C-alpha cells in the first residue's frame, strides 16, 4: 500500500522524454520559448520571451532575484592520494558543511595545491563537517578561486566548459553572491528585454534569496507533515519594500520572476499584503490550498516531477491545470528544466491582458 507521501507525490508526476531536457541555453537568452497561461479565462498561448511585454498586465511590477551563483564545487586531494569533490552547503564561524562524492573518515586531511585546507570532523546524515585550516573568512575566497560551477544533477553531459558555465548559469543582473543554483526563470532575461519591459510601462524590482541545495532535495514525509521545507535566507531592501507595498495598495499586479521570488514575497507578507518580515530565513512550503498574499503572476521554468517547485507552481495555477500545461509543452517540444523554456502564469485576479 503506498504511503501518504507517495500518494501526494503521484499527483505531481509526469513522463518527460530525455531529449526535452535542455543541456545548454538558447542564444540569445530571450529567444527561449514561453507558454502563456491566463487562469481567469483558462487560455493558452505561446511565444518567445522577447515578446513578453505584450502579455504583461498594465502597470505590472516584475520582481527578480539578484542572487549570484558562486563556484560551489571544489576538488580536493585526500591524504591517501585519491581525490574527492565537495559541494558547499553552508559555513559558520567555525566550520564548513559540505556534501562529498566519496566517503571520508573523521580526522582525514584534505588538501589543494599541496596545502592542507580542511580536516574532517564529523558527518551527520549526508553532510560532512569540515574544519578549515585557514580563517573561515577565507573559505569563500578558496571556492571563488578554485571552485567549479555546480549545475543541477539532472543536466547530464553538459557541453559547456567551466568558463561558459560561469557566464551562462548566471543572470545578467546577478550581484549578491551566495547561491549554489541560479534563479533559472531569470536566465531568459537580457538587457534588451529588461529595457523593453520598462518602456512598456511596467516597473522592475529586485529582492535577494540565496538558493541552497535544498531546492534539489526530494520532499520528505516530515516536510509533508510539518508543512516546512529547507531554510533559505532572503532580503528585501527598504526601497524595494516601499515600492512593492505602494504598488500592492494601488492594485498593480505583482509578477514574481521565479519560485525563489514567490517564496521571498510570500514569506515576507502578512495577510494584509504588508511586507512585515523583509529579511530572514524562510522554510515556507507552498502547496495545495495555500492562500497567496502578495503574488499575482509567476514567470517560471518547467520543473522536475514530484519537486517542491512544481508543487508551488501547481498551488498557484491549479494542480490539474499545471499538469495539462506540461503535457501541452511536451507535445509542443518545449525544452525543460534549468536551461529550458519557461511559462508566464497570470493569476485568476488578473483580467485577460489581450496580447498587444
JOHU-V842087 format. One record per residue. PSI is psi in whole degrees, 0 to 359 (* if undefined). NEAR is the number of other C-alpha atoms within 8 Angstrom. Layout:
# JOHU-V842087
psi=PSI near=NEAR
psi=PSI near=NEAR
This chain:
# JOHU-V842087
psi=129 near=2
psi=147 near=6
psi=169 near=6
psi=325 near=6
psi=314 near=10
psi=321 near=8
psi=319 near=9
psi=312 near=8
psi=332 near=9
psi=331 near=8
psi=345 near=8
psi=32 near=13
psi=150 near=8
psi=160 near=6
psi=131 near=4
psi=124 near=6
psi=135 near=6
psi=328 near=5
psi=343 near=5
psi=359 near=11
psi=115 near=11
psi=127 near=13
psi=347 near=10
psi=158 near=9
psi=163 near=9
psi=161 near=8
psi=128 near=6
psi=165 near=6
psi=320 near=11
psi=5 near=12
psi=356 near=11
psi=147 near=13
psi=154 near=11
psi=126 near=12
psi=127 near=12
psi=121 near=13
psi=122 near=12
psi=107 near=13
psi=326 near=11
psi=326 near=11
psi=358 near=6
psi=46 near=7
psi=151 near=7
psi=138 near=8
psi=166 near=7
psi=150 near=8
psi=203 near=9
psi=162 near=11
psi=333 near=13
psi=331 near=8
psi=13 near=8
psi=316 near=9
psi=327 near=9
psi=350 near=8
psi=356 near=11
psi=138 near=8
psi=153 near=9
psi=133 near=9
psi=13 near=9
psi=153 near=13
psi=119 near=14
psi=128 near=12
psi=125 near=13
psi=159 near=13
psi=118 near=15
psi=14 near=13
psi=154 near=16
psi=131 near=14
psi=137 near=14
psi=158 near=11
psi=90 near=14
psi=1 near=13
psi=131 near=13
psi=132 near=12
psi=120 near=10
psi=165 near=11
psi=131 near=11
psi=158 near=12
psi=345 near=9
psi=351 near=4
psi=341 near=6
psi=172 near=7
psi=158 near=8
psi=142 near=11
psi=128 near=11
psi=150 near=12
psi=121 near=11
psi=132 near=11
psi=306 near=10
psi=171 near=7
psi=156 near=8
psi=200 near=7
psi=347 near=5
psi=326 near=8
psi=160 near=11
psi=136 near=14
psi=130 near=12
psi=155 near=13
psi=148 near=11
psi=144 near=11
psi=356 near=7
psi=152 near=6
psi=142 near=5
psi=146 near=6
psi=153 near=6
psi=138 near=8
psi=346 near=7
psi=138 near=10
psi=141 near=11
psi=131 near=13
psi=165 near=13
psi=127 near=10
psi=31 near=4
psi=5 near=5
psi=131 near=6
psi=127 near=9
psi=326 near=11
psi=158 near=11
psi=141 near=13
psi=126 near=15
psi=316 near=10
psi=171 near=8
psi=131 near=8
psi=118 near=7
psi=240 near=4
psi=357 near=6
psi=128 near=10
psi=144 near=13
psi=121 near=13
psi=138 near=13
psi=116 near=11
psi=137 near=13
psi=52 near=8
psi=164 near=7
psi=138 near=7
psi=330 near=10
psi=342 near=6
psi=352 near=8
psi=313 near=11
psi=325 near=7
psi=323 near=8
psi=315 near=9
psi=317 near=14
psi=326 near=10
psi=319 near=6
psi=352 near=8
psi=169 near=12
psi=150 near=10
psi=124 near=12
psi=113 near=10
psi=157 near=7
psi=149 near=8
psi=339 near=5
psi=354 near=4
psi=98 near=10
psi=140 near=6
psi=47 near=5
psi=136 near=7
psi=358 near=6
psi=135 near=8
psi=169 near=6
psi=319 near=8
psi=322 near=7
psi=319 near=8
psi=318 near=10
psi=334 near=10
psi=312 near=7
psi=328 near=9
psi=47 near=10
psi=138 near=11
psi=160 near=14
psi=345 near=8
psi=12 near=5
psi=132 near=12
psi=335 near=7
psi=100 near=8
psi=133 near=9
psi=1 near=10
psi=148 near=12
psi=357 near=14
psi=149 near=11
psi=149 near=12
psi=90 near=13
psi=337 near=12
psi=332 near=12
psi=350 near=11
psi=342 near=13
psi=349 near=11
psi=127 near=12
psi=168 near=9
psi=325 near=7
psi=315 near=6
psi=319 near=11
psi=321 near=9
psi=318 near=8
psi=323 near=9
psi=314 near=12
psi=319 near=10
psi=339 near=7
psi=355 near=8
psi=5 near=9
psi=155 near=12
psi=160 near=10
psi=136 near=9
psi=160 near=9
psi=138 near=10
psi=176 near=15
psi=130 near=13
psi=123 near=14
psi=116 near=12
psi=128 near=16
psi=183 near=10
psi=344 near=9
psi=337 near=9
psi=336 near=9
psi=354 near=7
psi=143 near=6
psi=152 near=7
psi=136 near=9
psi=167 near=7
psi=324 near=7
psi=316 near=7
psi=320 near=11
psi=320 near=10
psi=319 near=6
psi=339 near=6
psi=23 near=9
psi=144 near=9
psi=193 near=9
psi=153 near=8
psi=141 near=9
psi=144 near=11
psi=136 near=11
psi=163 near=14
psi=133 near=11
psi=117 near=11
psi=166 near=8
psi=320 near=6
psi=316 near=6
psi=320 near=11
psi=313 near=11
psi=315 near=8
psi=314 near=8
psi=319 near=10
psi=320 near=11
psi=316 near=8
psi=320 near=12
psi=316 near=12
psi=326 near=7
psi=358 near=6
psi=17 near=6
psi=138 near=11
psi=136 near=15
psi=117 near=15
psi=114 near=13
psi=123 near=15
psi=93 near=15
psi=153 near=16
psi=333 near=13
psi=325 near=10
psi=322 near=15
psi=312 near=12
psi=321 near=11
psi=306 near=14
psi=319 near=11
psi=332 near=12
psi=325 near=9
psi=331 near=12
psi=146 near=14
psi=184 near=10
psi=342 near=6
psi=3 near=6
psi=21 near=10
psi=135 near=9
psi=78 near=11
psi=331 near=7
psi=79 near=8
psi=352 near=11
psi=159 near=9
psi=191 near=8
psi=141 near=8
psi=139 near=12
psi=25 near=9
psi=131 near=10
psi=103 near=10
psi=119 near=10
psi=188 near=9
psi=137 near=9
psi=1 near=5
psi=136 near=7
psi=109 near=4
psi=134 near=7
psi=332 near=10
psi=327 near=10
psi=133 near=13
psi=344 near=12
psi=156 near=12
psi=135 near=15
psi=126 near=13
psi=158 near=12
psi=180 near=14
psi=128 near=13
psi=163 near=9
psi=143 near=8
psi=145 near=8
psi=15 near=13
psi=159 near=12
psi=332 near=11
psi=318 near=10
psi=321 near=13
psi=321 near=14
psi=311 near=13
psi=322 near=11
psi=327 near=14
psi=330 near=13
psi=315 near=8
psi=343 near=11
psi=132 near=9
psi=312 near=12
psi=320 near=7
psi=314 near=9
psi=320 near=11
psi=324 near=10
psi=319 near=8
psi=321 near=8
psi=320 near=9
psi=321 near=8
psi=316 near=8
psi=321 near=10
psi=316 near=10
psi=325 near=7
psi=4 near=6
psi=40 near=7
psi=153 near=11
psi=139 near=10
psi=160 near=14
psi=203 near=12
psi=317 near=10
psi=12 near=13
psi=197 near=15
psi=185 near=13
psi=184 near=14
psi=149 near=13
psi=117 near=12
psi=116 near=12
psi=124 near=13
psi=169 near=12
psi=341 near=8
psi=350 near=6
psi=122 near=11
psi=163 near=7
psi=118 near=7
psi=344 near=9
psi=100 near=5
psi=127 near=5
psi=* near=4
